[in-house]
Amino acid sequence: MRKKSISNPAVKSGILPKQSIEVLLKDKYITAPTALEIDQIQPASLDLRLGNTAYRLRASFLPGAGRSIKDCLDDNLVMHKIDLSSGAVLETGCVYLVPLQEYLNLPKHISAHANPKSSTGRLDVFTRVISDCAEQFEAIPCGYKGPLYVEIAPRTFSVLARPGDKLVQIRFRRGAEKIINSQTVSIDLQGVGNDGIIGWRARRHSGVVDLSKVAGHKALDFWEPLSAPNGLLILDPNEFYILASKEAVQIPANQAAEMAPIAPEIGEFRAHYAGFFDPGFGISEAGGAGSRAVLEVRGRDVPFMLRHGQAVAKLEFEKMLEVPDNLYGQNGSHYQAQGLRLSKHFTD
């Protein structure tokens, strides 16, 4: 029956759960040169792995209709080619393109949408997935057959990357996107703990972050703790901040959510790079009661003052095709039941 729900156009619309992604893998709608790892399959998404090569680009690009990515990788665009097999540093201020290991051959009724993983956004590593013939980033059309690539642009920290590192994730959808509910997310500048820390500001000119080292970096070597005794915080231009939401967030078992900007005109900053929230995030049954949304915030052209409780983003909810076999956090997660939390690469 689950297999039928993927291939039959008469079946209801929604986000594919873990068990349906497993069917896509079993039936070769998703393939890779090396076997997928168990932890790649999330309740409502699939983590994608870096391949063996990175291309240093002169500029970001989209191939456009009728053109493959390979068609675009000529001397006008590619500055040099980097072998990732032994690890290589991707430097701040540079744009790279890396072929992903996963290859898609989607059914004609299934589309996909990509997003940075939570840890990627919290490192201020800007990523976007691109497919052949794409006229927009992150969106893969129904029935797409071809490779996937990820554009990587480290903004604050240079990162050490290797084949198999997971920076992005992909969701699969039957039917058109249908937002069924939304929740406004505002900034907490009073603090979720007893230490007075309301956020973190990235230190510039820090060391390299090794993407494979979980809890392998001292937080204070890379981050400056922040306080806001008056409930106000001034964002400096082009600085990167980790802040938390005032509201607790709960994603029901039969829904998935994505963080979206509330409106571009509300201020001189950008909130949230990584947007997927899986079913079960923040719910007590999966050990997540009281979970906050962690926001990656970047100041723009002029200093901007945030006040406690100011709305900065919104969560948009969409139905799952069915409830996942495993909810978010049931098998353990660095971010379930989180308050203000840096990426998994850092330790206190």
MIROBA-34176 format. One line per 8 residues: number of its first residue (from 1); for each residue x, y, z of N, C-alpha, C, CB. Coordinates in pm, whole numbers, plus 50000, padded with zeros to 5 digits. Glycine has a CB too. Layout:
<nodes>
NUM> X,Y,Z,X,Y,Z,X,Y,Z,X,Y,Z; ...;
</nodes>
This chain:
<nodes>
1> 50083,49878,50000,50000,50000,50000,50086,50126,50000,49906,50001,50122; 50197,50123,50077,50284,50240,50080,50349,50264,49944,50390,50224,50186; 50386,50155,49877,50445,50170,49744,50343,50231,49649,50494,50034,49691; 50218,50189,49660,50113,50243,49575,50095,50392,49598,49981,50170,49599; 50108,50437,49723,50088,50578,49754,50192,50666,49685,50093,50601,49905; 50307,50610,49651,50409,50686,49582,50379,50696,49433,50546,50623,49603; 50335,50587,49372,50326,50582,49226,50188,50611,49169,50369,50447,49180; 50085,50613,49252,49948,50630,49205,49907,50777,49215,49851,50542,49285;
9> 49880,50844,49101,49846,50987,49106,49714,51018,49175,49842,51042,48968; 49629,50915,49198,49502,50940,49264,49515,50954,49415,49405,50829,49231; 49631,50915,49468,49651,50921,49612,49671,51066,49656,49773,50835,49654; 49633,51098,49779,49639,51234,49832,49779,51294,49823,49592,51235,49977; 49784,51427,49835,49911,51499,49830,49973,51506,49968,49890,51641,49774; 50102,51535,49971,50170,51554,50098,50318,51525,50089,50108,51467,50203; 50389,51550,50201,50531,51522,50212,50553,51374,50238,50595,51608,50324; 50647,51314,50167,50673,51171,50184,50746,51147,50317,50756,51116,50066;
17> 50700,51048,50395,50765,51014,50521,50882,50918,50499,50665,50952,50618; 50950,50887,50605,51068,50800,50604,51042,50669,50529,51111,50768,50747; 50930,50604,50557,50905,50473,50495,50885,50484,50344,50783,50407,50560; 50831,50596,50299,50814,50616,50155,50948,50648,50088,50713,50728,50128; 51035,50721,50158,51169,50745,50106,51244,50613,50092,51248,50842,50199; 51224,50523,50186,51287,50391,50177,51238,50315,50054,51258,50310,50303; 51111,50333,50018,51059,50271,49896,51126,50331,49773,50907,50288,49887; 51143,50464,49771,51213,50528,49660,51353,50471,49642,51220,50679,49681;
25> 51419,50444,49753,51553,50386,49747,51549,50242,49699,51620,50394,49884; 51458,50165,49754,51446,50023,49717,51417,50007,49569,51338,49955,49800; 51332,50094,49515,51291,50082,49375,51379,50164,49280,51147,50127,49361; 51494,50210,49330,51596,50277,49247,51552,50412,49191,51635,50186,49132; 51457,50476,49257,51425,50615,49221,51534,50709,49274,51286,50656,49277; 51607,50662,49376,51724,50732,49428,51838,50630,49429,51699,50792,49573; 51950,50666,49367,52065,50575,49365,52191,50653,49402,52081,50509,49224; 52297,50578,49433,52426,50638,49467,52534,50534,49444,52428,50690,49614;
33> 52658,50578,49417,52766,50482,49394,52805,50404,49519,52887,50553,49342; 52777,50458,49636,52801,50387,49761,52670,50376,49838,52909,50458,49846; 52656,50269,49915,52532,50244,49988,52500,50360,50081,52542,50113,50068; 52371,50393,50090,52330,50499,50181,52352,50458,50326,52184,50536,50157; 52384,50555,50408,52402,50531,50550,52267,50538,50621,52501,50634,50611; 52256,50463,50729,52127,50452,50800,52078,50589,50846,52140,50358,50920; 52169,50673,50893,52126,50801,50950,52095,50906,50845,52231,50853,51042; 52107,50873,50716,52070,50970,50612,51920,50990,50601,52125,50925,50478;
41> 51843,50888,50636,51698,50894,50619,51635,50949,50746,51640,50754,50584; 51579,51069,50735,51514,51136,50847,51363,51113,50840,51547,51288,50846; 51286,51155,50941,51141,51132,50938,51071,51187,50814,51079,51192,51060; 51122,51297,50757,51056,51356,50640,51156,51408,50538,50962,51468,50682; 51279,51359,50541,51380,51410,50448,51494,51310,50436,51433,51547,50495; 51580,51337,50339,51698,51254,50314,51820,51345,50311,51685,51174,50180; 51922,51313,50391,52047,51387,50387,52124,51348,50261,52133,51359,50513; 52188,51447,50198,52265,51425,50076,52414,51439,50106,52222,51523,49964;
49> 52496,51356,50038,52639,51349,50068,52725,51415,49959,52681,51204,50086; 52830,51482,50004,52924,51540,49910,52997,51431,49832,53024,51629,49983; 53027,51460,49706,53107,51371,49625,53255,51398,49642,53069,51384,49481; 53336,51356,49545,53482,51359,49558,53548,51487,49508,53539,51244,49485; 53472,51573,49441,53532,51687,49372,53459,51817,49405,53532,51664,49221; 53534,51923,49420,53475,52057,49433,53530,52145,49321,53506,52120,49574; 53445,52228,49264,53486,52324,49163,53481,52463,49224,53395,52316,49036; 53593,52533,49221,53596,52673,49266,53545,52758,49151,53742,52717,49311;
57> 53436,52831,49178,53368,52907,49072,53399,53056,49080,53218,52884,49081; 53389,53119,48966,53398,53266,48962,53271,53329,49017,53423,53315,48819; 53158,53258,48998,53029,53315,49038,52926,53204,49052,52981,53421,48935; 52824,53231,49127,52708,53143,49133,52636,53147,48998,52612,53184,49249; 52555,53044,48970,52486,53041,48841,52368,52944,48847,52583,53002,48727; 52281,52956,48750,52177,52857,48722,52192,52814,48577,52033,52916,48750; 52180,52685,48546,52201,52639,48408,52093,52685,48311,52209,52490,48404; 51967,52691,48358,51857,52729,48270,51807,52613,48187,51900,52841,48179;
65> 51692,52632,48128,51624,52526,48052,51714,52471,47942,51492,52579,47992; 51719,52338,47932,51791,52274,47824,51941,52260,47844,51767,52347,47701; 51993,52304,47959,52138,52296,47983,52167,52215,48109,52199,52437,47995; 52260,52123,48098,52304,52049,48215,52408,52130,48291,52361,51910,48175; 52433,52091,48415,52539,52156,48493,52674,52138,48423,52544,52098,48638; 52698,52017,48373,52826,51991,48306,52847,52085,48187,52832,51846,48259; 52739,52119,48117,52750,52212,48005,52805,52348,48048,52614,52230,47939; 52784,52381,48174,52821,52515,48223,52962,52520,48282,52721,52560,48328;
73> 53020,52404,48310,53148,52401,48380,53265,52415,48283,53162,52272,48461; 53279,52534,48229,53389,52560,48135,53486,52660,48198,53335,52614,48000; 53585,52701,48120,53690,52789,48173,53638,52927,48209,53801,52802,48072; 53523,52965,48158,53466,53095,48192,53408,53098,48333,53358,53132,48092; 53378,52981,48386,53313,52972,48517,53402,52908,48622,53184,52895,48505; 53471,52799,48586,53550,52722,48682,53691,52779,48692,53555,52573,48641; 53731,52815,48814,53867,52867,48836,53967,52753,48856,53869,52961,48957; 53927,52653,48937,54008,52533,48948,53928,52421,49012,54134,52560,49028;
81> 53981,52301,49001,53916,52180,49048,53991,52129,49171,53911,52071,48936; 53914,52086,49274,53973,52048,49402,53935,51903,49434,53926,52143,49516; 54032,51823,49471,54009,51685,49512,53975,51684,49661,54133,51596,49482; 53857,51635,49696,53814,51631,49836,53850,51500,49905,53665,51652,49844; 53905,51406,49833,53919,51270,49886,54000,51264,50015,53983,51181,49783; 54099,51351,50030,54179,51355,50153,54139,51472,50243,54327,51363,50119; 54032,51540,50207,53988,51658,50279,54047,51784,50219,54026,51648,50425; 53968,51887,50208,54014,52015,50153,53938,52127,50222,53994,52021,49998;
89> 54005,52241,50239,53943,52356,50304,53866,52438,50201,54049,52443,50376; 53739,52462,50229,53656,52553,50150,53658,52687,50223,53508,52498,50130; 53710,52789,50159,53742,52913,50226,53627,53014,50220,53866,52973,50165; 53624,53100,50321,53522,53205,50325,53542,53300,50206,53529,53284,50459; 53431,53353,50160,53435,53448,50049,53447,53384,49913,53548,53540,50068; 53446,53251,49908,53458,53178,49782,53330,53100,49755,53580,53083,49785; 53307,53070,49627,53191,52991,49586,53240,52860,49525,53101,53071,49484; 53184,52750,49572,53222,52617,49525,53099,52542,49476,53293,52538,49636;
97> 53120,52451,49384,53016,52361,49340,53066,52218,49358,52976,52388,49191; 52985,52136,49426,53024,51997,49454,52915,51903,49404,53051,51975,49606; 52948,51808,49317,52850,51705,49281,52814,51622,49404,52906,51614,49168; 52687,51594,49419,52641,51510,49529,52639,51363,49487,52500,51553,49575; 52649,51276,49584,52655,51134,49552,52521,51078,49505,52702,51056,49673; 52412,51136,49552,52279,51082,49521,52232,51128,49383,52177,51125,49628; 52173,51035,49310,52121,51058,49174,51971,51029,49177,52196,50968,49066; 51891,51114,49113,51746,51098,49116,51691,51048,48984,51680,51230,49152;
105> 51589,50964,48994,51509,50922,48879,51365,50918,48928,51556,50780,48821; 51309,51036,48952,51184,51048,49027,51063,51000,48946,51163,51191,49071; 50964,50942,49014,50835,50917,48947,50775,51049,48898,50736,50844,49043; 50688,51041,48801,50635,51163,48739,50543,51243,48830,50562,51128,48614; 50502,51185,48942,50414,51257,49033,50487,51304,49159,50298,51168,49072; 50618,51287,49164,50695,51325,49282,50794,51436,49247,50770,51203,49341; 50791,51544,49326,50889,51651,49314,50973,51654,49442,50819,51789,49290; 51071,51743,49447,51157,51750,49565,51197,51895,49591,51282,51660,49547;
113> 51235,51919,49714,51278,52053,49757,51392,52034,49855,51159,52135,49822; 51499,52111,49840,51618,52096,49923,51636,52215,50016,51741,52080,49836; 51722,52196,50117,51746,52297,50217,51876,52265,50290,51628,52307,50316; 51946,52363,50345,52062,52332,50428,52019,52256,50553,52136,52462,50469; 52106,52168,50603,52082,52105,50731,52101,52208,50843,52176,51984,50752; 52044,52179,50959,52053,52272,51071,52197,52309,51104,51987,52213,51194; 52285,52208,51108,52425,52235,51143,52492,52323,51040,52502,52104,51157; 52453,52310,50915,52511,52392,50808,52475,52538,50827,52465,52343,50671;
121> 52347,52564,50851,52304,52702,50872,52369,52765,50992,52155,52708,50886; 52389,52687,51098,52447,52743,51220,52597,52768,51208,52421,52650,51336; 52657,52717,51100,52797,52749,51071,52809,52868,50976,52867,52627,51011; 52698,52925,50935,52697,53034,50837,52760,52989,50706,52771,53157,50892; 52732,52864,50670,52773,52813,50539,52650,52817,50449,52833,52667,50550; 52654,52902,50350,52540,52921,50260,52544,52812,50153,52543,53063,50194; 52437,52735,50142,52431,52627,50043,52301,52634,49964,52443,52490,50112; 52308,52586,49838,52189,52575,49754,52208,52455,49661,52165,52707,49671;
129> 52106,52372,49654,52111,52255,49565,52067,52296,49425,52022,52140,49620; 52137,52244,49324,52107,52276,49184,52093,52146,49106,52219,52368,49122; 52000,52142,49015,51981,52026,48926,52001,52070,48781,51840,51963,48945; 52017,51974,48693,52027,52004,48550,51903,52082,48503,52045,51874,48469; 51923,52176,48414,51816,52255,48352,51740,52344,48450,51718,52162,48285; 51796,52362,48570,51725,52437,48674,51716,52585,48641,51793,52418,48810; 51600,52643,48669,51580,52787,48658,51557,52849,48795,51463,52818,48567; 51566,52767,48900,51563,52815,49037,51639,52717,49126,51417,52832,49087;
137> 51691,52768,49236,51764,52685,49330,51668,52604,49416,51855,52771,49419; 51717,52493,49466,51652,52410,49569,51530,52333,49522,51613,52496,49683; 51475,52364,49406,51352,52300,49358,51385,52198,49249,51252,52405,49305; 51337,52075,49267,51358,51968,49170,51220,51926,49119,51436,51845,49234; 51195,51935,48989,51060,51914,48937,51017,51767,48938,51050,51968,48796; 50888,51746,48925,50833,51610,48916,50901,51534,48802,50679,51614,48895; 50933,51408,48828,50990,51323,48725,51134,51353,48689,50907,51333,48604; 51203,51435,48767,51341,51470,48733,51431,51348,48731,51396,51573,48832;
145> 51510,51338,48627,51610,51231,48616,51745,51297,48594,51576,51131,48500; 51835,51280,48689,51967,51340,48672,52041,51356,48803,51954,51472,48605; 52160,51415,48794,52244,51435,48913,52201,51558,48991,52390,51448,48875; 52255,51570,49111,52235,51687,49195,52370,51745,49233,52153,51651,49322; 52374,51876,49248,52495,51947,49288,52459,52041,49402,52558,52024,49168; 52561,52077,49480,52538,52177,49584,52638,52290,49569,52548,52113,49725; 52586,52411,49570,52669,52531,49575,52699,52559,49722,52599,52654,49507; 52826,52582,49753,52870,52604,49891,52947,52736,49897,52958,52486,49941;
153> 52904,52824,49988,52972,52953,50005,52988,52981,50155,52891,53067,49935; 53100,52941,50214,53122,52972,50356,53128,53122,50378,53253,52906,50407; 53056,53170,50478,53047,53315,50499,53137,53362,50614,52902,53355,50527; 53140,53288,50725,53216,53329,50842,53333,53235,50871,53125,53336,50964; 53307,53105,50874,53410,53006,50904,53448,52929,50778,53363,52909,51014; 53579,52917,50751,53623,52821,50650,53599,52681,50705,53773,52843,50612; 53568,52586,50617,53534,52451,50663,53620,52348,50591,53385,52422,50640; 53654,52241,50664,53726,52128,50607,53623,52023,50565,53829,52068,50709;
161> 53616,51997,50436,53512,51909,50381,53575,51784,50322,53430,51982,50274; 53499,51673,50327,53541,51546,50272,53423,51481,50201,53597,51453,50382; 53449,51385,50112,53338,51309,50053,53254,51243,50164,53392,51201,49954; 53125,51248,50146,53035,51189,50245,52983,51287,50348,53104,51079,50316; 53043,51405,50360,52989,51505,50451,52849,51545,50406,53083,51630,50458; 52763,51573,50503,52622,51601,50474,52592,51746,50512,52528,51503,50550; 52576,51830,50411,52547,51971,50435,52403,52008,50402,52640,52057,50354; 52339,51927,50319,52204,51960,50272,52112,51839,50284,52207,52010,50126;
169> 51983,51867,50278,51882,51761,50286,51773,51789,50184,51821,51752,50429; 51697,51685,50152,51596,51696,50048,51466,51634,50095,51643,51630,49917; 51355,51701,50063,51222,51649,50092,51154,51613,49960,51136,51753,50172; 51070,51512,49966,50995,51468,49848,50847,51493,49871,51022,51319,49817; 50780,51538,49766,50640,51578,49780,50557,51519,49667,50627,51731,49781; 50440,51467,49703,50340,51430,49603,50242,51545,49592,50267,51296,49640; 50216,51590,49469,50121,51698,49448,50184,51834,49473,50001,51679,49537; 50101,51937,49464,50148,52075,49481,50166,52108,49628,50050,52172,49418;
177> 50255,52203,49655,50274,52251,49791,50144,52312,49842,50390,52353,49799; 50106,52275,49965,49982,52327,50022,50005,52360,50168,49865,52224,50006; 50021,52488,50198,50042,52532,50335,49909,52529,50410,50105,52674,50340; 49904,52456,50521,49778,52440,50594,49771,52528,50719,49758,52295,50631; 49887,52578,50763,49889,52658,50885,50024,52730,50892,49864,52569,51013; 50033,52832,50974,50161,52901,50994,50169,52950,51137,50177,53019,50894; 50292,52968,51184,50318,53017,51319,50425,53124,51312,50361,52901,51414; 50396,53240,51367,50496,53347,51372,50602,53313,51475,50430,53483,51404;
185> 50726,53343,51442,50839,53317,51530,50904,53451,51564,50942,53219,51465; 50924,53476,51693,50984,53601,51737,51112,53574,51816,50884,53683,51822; 51190,53679,51838,51321,53668,51901,51311,53674,52053,51412,53778,51850; 51386,53585,52119,51398,53589,52265,51526,53662,52302,51396,53445,52326; 51514,53777,52364,51630,53852,52410,51635,53861,52562,51629,53992,52350; 51562,53771,52630,51569,53762,52775,51650,53643,52822,51430,53756,52834; 51666,53543,52732,51747,53427,52765,51664,53308,52806,51843,53461,52875; 51704,53190,52758,51630,53067,52788,51696,52989,52901,51618,52979,52664;
193> 51809,53037,52950,51878,52971,53061,51901,53069,53175,52012,52912,53015; 51987,53029,53269,52016,53112,53386,52150,53183,53377,52011,53028,53511; 52216,53174,53262,52350,53231,53249,52350,53370,53189,52436,53141,53166; 52232,53422,53153,52223,53556,53096,52259,53564,52949,52311,53647,53172; 52295,53452,52889,52332,53451,52748,52205,53442,52663,52428,53332,52716; 52190,53538,52573,52072,53539,52485,52108,53502,52341,52005,53677,52488; 52236,53492,52314,52278,53458,52178,52428,53452,52168,52222,53559,52080; 52473,53425,52045,52616,53416,52016,52646,53493,51888,52661,53268,52002;
201> 52759,53563,51888,52807,53630,51767,52936,53562,51722,52830,53784,51793; 52942,53530,51594,53058,53460,51541,53181,53548,51545,53032,53413,51398; 53293,53488,51584,53421,53558,51583,53480,53548,51443,53519,53500,51690; 53520,53658,51388,53584,53657,51257,53730,53611,51271,53577,53797,51191; 53783,53556,51162,53922,53513,51156,53950,53401,51257,54015,53630,51182; 53851,53315,51278,53869,53198,51363,53936,53087,51282,53733,53150,51422; 53956,52973,51348,54015,52860,51280,53916,52791,51187,54066,52761,51381; 53963,52682,51127,53881,52604,51035,53790,52511,51113,53970,52524,50936;
209> 53666,52496,51069,53573,52400,51129,53579,52271,51047,53427,52457,51133; 53615,52162,51112,53617,52031,51048,53476,51975,51052,53720,51934,51119; 53415,51958,50937,53275,51915,50931,53253,51776,50988,53226,51918,50789; 53358,51695,50996,53343,51557,51045,53357,51546,51196,53445,51467,50978; 53396,51655,51263,53423,51648,51406,53306,51703,51486,53550,51726,51439; 53224,51612,51537,53115,51649,51626,53172,51678,51764,53007,51537,51632; 53134,51791,51821,53185,51835,51952,53337,51842,51952,53138,51740,52063; 53396,51877,51837,53541,51880,51825,53603,52017,51828,53580,51814,51702;
217> 53523,52120,51859,53574,52257,51857,53523,52331,51981,53530,52331,51727; 53609,52408,52045,53569,52485,52163,53486,52605,52119,53693,52530,52243; 53369,52615,52176,53275,52720,52133,53336,52860,52144,53149,52713,52216; 53406,52887,52254,53457,53023,52276,53571,53060,52182,53503,53037,52419; 53628,52962,52111,53728,52993,52009,53663,53049,51883,53810,52868,51976; 53534,53026,51870,53464,53063,51747,53348,53161,51771,53411,52940,51678; 53302,53171,51895,53181,53247,51924,53199,53336,52045,53063,53152,51946; 53133,53450,52041,53129,53544,52153,52989,53543,52213,53169,53686,52107;
225> 52974,53511,52343,52840,53512,52404,52786,53654,52415,52844,53446,52542; 52655,53666,52403,52590,53797,52406,52487,53804,52518,52524,53826,52271; 52467,53924,52570,52359,53951,52664,52281,54072,52615,52413,53974,52810; 52160,54086,52666,52076,54201,52627,51998,54243,52751,51979,54164,52508; 52064,54312,52844,52000,54345,52973,51873,54427,52961,52096,54418,53061; 51860,54504,52853,51740,54585,52834,51643,54525,52733,51779,54725,52790; 51668,54401,52694,51581,54338,52595,51602,54394,52456,51439,54355,52634; 51720,54454,52432,51751,54510,52301,51886,54459,52255,51750,54666,52306;
233> 51900,54435,52125,52026,54390,52068,52046,54460,51933,52028,54234,52051; 52162,54525,51917,52194,54589,51791,52274,54492,51704,52272,54721,51813; 52222,54462,51587,52290,54377,51491,52387,54464,51410,52189,54304,51397; 52513,54426,51410,52611,54498,51330,52609,54448,51186,52752,54482,51390; 52634,54534,51090,52632,54494,50950,52728,54379,50923,52665,54612,50861; 52679,54280,50849,52759,54167,50801,52814,54078,50912,52872,54218,50720; 52761,54091,51033,52797,53998,51140,52693,53887,51147,52808,54073,51277; 52735,53771,51201,52648,53653,51205,52617,53618,51350,52716,53532,51133;
241> 52488,53590,51376,52440,53566,51512,52360,53437,51519,52355,53684,51561; 52369,53371,51634,52279,53260,51667,52189,53308,51781,52360,53129,51708; 52058,53307,51757,51959,53350,51855,51851,53244,51865,51898,53488,51817; 51765,53255,51963,51659,53157,51983,51523,53224,51976,51675,53085,52117; 51422,53144,51945,51286,53196,51939,51228,53212,52080,51196,53104,51856; 51140,53308,52093,51066,53327,52219,50967,53213,52239,50993,53463,52220; 50909,53166,52130,50804,53064,52137,50864,52924,52134,50705,53082,52021; 50801,52833,52207,50829,52691,52188,50766,52648,52056,50774,52605,52308;
249> 50827,52550,51992,50782,52503,51862,50746,52355,51871,50890,52526,51753; 50632,52320,51815,50588,52180,51809,50544,52148,51666,50472,52153,51910; 50597,52039,51613,50558,51991,51481,50481,51861,51500,50683,51971,51387; 50350,51861,51473,50271,51738,51492,50323,51622,51409,50126,51764,51457; 50288,51502,51453,50338,51381,51387,50292,51369,51243,50295,51260,51464; 50180,51431,51208,50126,51419,51071,50154,51542,50986,49977,51394,51076; 50248,51627,51032,50282,51748,50957,50433,51767,50953,50214,51871,51020; 50479,51843,50854,50617,51890,50847,50611,52041,50834,50695,51825,50726;
257> 50722,52108,50866,50723,52254,50860,50852,52304,50800,50702,52314,50999; 50847,52427,50754,50966,52494,50700,50966,52638,50746,50971,52485,50545; 51083,52687,50789,51096,52825,50831,51108,52915,50709,51216,52843,50924; 51035,53025,50710,51039,53119,50599,51048,53260,50654,50914,53103,50508; 51109,53354,50580,51112,53494,50625,50970,53548,50638,51194,53583,50528; 50945,53625,50744,50810,53677,50762,50781,53787,50660,50791,53731,50905; 50882,53869,50628,50869,53974,50527,51005,54039,50511,50759,54079,50565; 51047,54067,50389,51179,54128,50371,51188,54271,50419,51216,54122,50227;
265> 51074,54336,50437,51077,54478,50470,51080,54505,50620,50959,54547,50410; 51086,54401,50706,51077,54427,50850,51207,54475,50911,51032,54303,50920; 51320,54462,50840,51444,54509,50899,51566,54475,50818,51459,54454,51036; 51679,54530,50860,51804,54512,50789,51876,54387,50839,51894,54635,50804; 51815,54273,50821,51877,54147,50860,51807,54033,50789,51872,54127,51014; 51874,53918,50789,51815,53796,50737,51812,53694,50849,51894,53742,50614; 51699,53626,50866,51686,53525,50969,51665,53388,50907,51571,53559,51064; 51741,53292,50951,51723,53152,50921,51765,53112,50779,51582,53116,50943;
273> 51872,53036,50772,51917,52974,50647,51857,52835,50631,52070,52967,50642; 51859,52758,50740,51818,52617,50734,51675,52606,50784,51913,52527,50817; 51584,52554,50701,51444,52571,50731,51358,52451,50761,51386,52637,50625; 51407,52327,50746,51320,52210,50763,51303,52175,50911,51378,52090,50687; 51179,52152,50950,51145,52098,51082,51064,51971,51059,51064,52202,51169; 51114,51860,51111,51052,51730,51085,50939,51699,51184,51156,51620,51091; 50848,51608,51147,50741,51566,51237,50798,51516,51370,50656,51456,51171; 50742,51564,51479,50787,51521,51612,50878,51620,51680,50857,51391,51601;
281> 50933,51718,51605,51019,51817,51670,50939,51893,51776,51078,51917,51566; 50992,51895,51896,50932,51975,52002,50815,51911,52075,50888,52101,51946; 50775,51789,52039,50661,51730,52108,50710,51640,52222,50573,51649,52009; 50632,51634,52328,50676,51562,52449,50692,51412,52425,50577,51586,52562; 50607,51355,52337,50615,51211,52311,50750,51170,52252,50504,51169,52217; 50819,51264,52186,50950,51235,52127,51062,51300,52207,50954,51283,51982; 51032,51344,52329,51134,51399,52416,51171,51543,52387,51255,51317,52408; 51082,51616,52322,51120,51751,52279,51041,51864,52340,51107,51759,52135;
289> 50972,51840,52450,50888,51945,52508,50968,52072,52535,50823,51895,52637; 50915,52185,52491,50978,52313,52515,51083,52354,52414,51039,52311,52646; 51100,52276,52308,51202,52308,52208,51178,52445,52146,51205,52201,52097; 51285,52520,52129,51278,52649,52061,51333,52634,51919,51358,52757,52140; 51298,52727,51834,51363,52738,51704,51490,52819,51720,51268,52803,51598; 51600,52768,51668,51724,52844,51669,51735,52918,51536,51848,52750,51692; 51766,53046,51544,51765,53134,51428,51906,53177,51392,51677,53257,51453; 51939,53160,51265,52067,53210,51213,52040,53348,51154,52128,53112,51104;
297> 52098,53449,51213,52065,53587,51179,52190,53659,51128,52006,53662,51301; 52178,53725,51016,52288,53802,50960,52244,53947,50940,52336,53741,50825; 52322,54041,50998,52295,54182,50975,52329,54221,50832,52374,54267,51072; 52262,54321,50781,52283,54364,50643,52360,54496,50639,52149,54379,50569; 52308,54595,50570,52390,54711,50534,52408,54813,50646,52328,54779,50417; 52313,54822,50737,52323,54924,50844,52296,54856,50977,52223,55042,50819; 52344,54913,51088,52310,54857,51219,52158,54855,51237,52377,54939,51333; 52109,54750,51303,51965,54738,51320,51937,54689,51462,51903,54640,51215;
305> 51841,54752,51529,51809,54716,51666,51693,54617,51670,51774,54840,51746; 51719,54502,51731,51613,54405,51759,51561,54425,51900,51665,54259,51740; 51432,54406,51920,51375,54414,52054,51319,54277,52091,51263,54523,52062; 51315,54248,52218,51260,54121,52265,51117,54102,52215,51265,54114,52419; 51089,53987,52159,50955,53957,52109,50927,54004,51969,50856,54017,52199; 51027,54063,51902,51005,54110,51765,50992,53991,51670,51120,54202,51719; 50889,53994,51586,50867,53887,51489,50974,53892,51381,50727,53896,51426; 51034,53776,51349,51142,53774,51250,51122,53669,51142,51273,53750,51320;
313> 51036,53572,51166,51019,53464,51068,50885,53396,51095,51137,53361,51075; 50855,53296,51012,50734,53219,51037,50757,53074,50997,50614,53278,50959; 50687,52987,51065,50687,52845,51030,50563,52818,50945,50688,52755,51159; 50584,52752,50832,50474,52712,50745,50458,52560,50751,50497,52760,50600; 50338,52516,50781,50311,52374,50803,50245,52312,50681,50221,52355,50927; 50282,52188,50654,50227,52114,50540,50199,51971,50585,50325,52116,50419; 50097,51910,50526,50061,51773,50564,50164,51672,50516,49923,51739,50508; 50184,51570,50599,50259,51452,50557,50168,51360,50476,50320,51377,50679;
321> 50226,51282,50386,50148,51182,50315,50095,51079,50413,50233,51113,50206; 50175,51045,50512,50134,50965,50628,50234,50988,50740,50125,50812,50591; 50199,50945,50860,50285,50964,50977,50412,50881,50959,50212,50924,51108; 50531,50938,50984,50655,50863,50970,50664,50747,51069,50775,50955,50987; 50740,50647,51031,50764,50534,51122,50835,50579,51249,50846,50426,51052; 50924,50675,51236,50996,50731,51350,50984,50882,51350,51145,50689,51347; 50948,50938,51465,50940,51083,51477,51077,51143,51506,50840,51122,51586; 51089,51272,51480,51215,51341,51504,51253,51329,51652,51205,51489,51462;
329> 51377,51290,51677,51428,51283,51813,51410,51151,51882,51365,51387,51893; 51326,51062,51829,51303,50935,51895,51428,50847,51897,51189,50861,51827; 51513,50863,51798,51638,50786,51792,51757,50870,51836,51661,50733,51651; 51730,50982,51901,51836,51071,51945,51859,51184,51847,51964,50994,51967; 51881,51304,51898,51909,51420,51813,51978,51527,51896,51779,51475,51749; 52074,51595,51834,52143,51704,51903,52051,51822,51927,52265,51749,51822; 51943,51834,51846,51863,51955,51849,51723,51938,51909,51850,52008,51710; 51685,51815,51944,51557,51797,52012,51568,51854,52154,51515,51646,52016;
337> 51461,51917,52199,51455,51981,52332,51557,52094,52345,51480,51877,52441; 51594,52156,52233,51695,52262,52236,51639,52393,52288,51754,52283,52098; 51728,52470,52349,51699,52609,52378,51781,52692,52281,51731,52646,52527; 51881,52763,52333,51979,52832,52249,52095,52736,52230,52026,52969,52314; 52118,52689,52108,52219,52585,52088,52297,52609,51960,52154,52447,52084; 52429,52603,51973,52517,52610,51857,52512,52478,51781,52661,52643,51900; 52579,52474,51667,52581,52351,51589,52653,52240,51666,52648,52374,51452; 52630,52117,51622,52685,52000,51690,52838,51996,51686,52629,51873,51629;
345> 52900,52081,51608,53046,52081,51596,53115,52143,51717,53087,52154,51471; 53038,52213,51803,53098,52289,51913,53062,52229,52048,53054,52435,51907; 53154,52247,52142,53130,52203,52279,53163,52317,52374,53215,52077,52313; 53089,52321,52486,53115,52423,52587,53245,52398,52662,53000,52428,52686;
</nodes>
